[in-house]
């Protein structure tokens, strides 16, 4: 699975991605190019890193991974995981990034509400299982299993 490479499509444009450390990692330059329409995404990325250094919060979450370039050769490419790509999206002042920023704010708000009222997390979990097509009896067993595990271990997980 380490060498699995795929291309994600974002509004008809491609973002190269690769499995690394058992999670998806995405091409930073592809992401920047899509969200900014920058003719020089390398320059844009360099300025983002420089700006973050000035705020003493450099982007700590990127690595160079080999990905297929336009010329068909495997080249070192700046990549980041899902958390990193969401952080980059937050840093881009672009109308194309705004829907994603609003979604991130909504999800963050929902998680804060769930911390204050854990029953909301349970309801969300049930809803997501239902939306994925799991049968009601399976959902009930899963939710009971989660509750029993929480009771036995004292560790709460809404998954």
Secondary structure, DSSP 8 states (H G I E B T S, - for coil): -TT-EEEEEETTEEEEEEEETTEEEEEHHHHHHHHH--S-HHHHHHHHHHHHHHTT----SEEEEEEE-TTS-EEEEEEEEHHHHHHHHHH---HHHHHHHHHHHHHHHHHHHHHH-HHHHHHHHHHHHHHTT--HHHHHHHHHHHHHHHHHH------
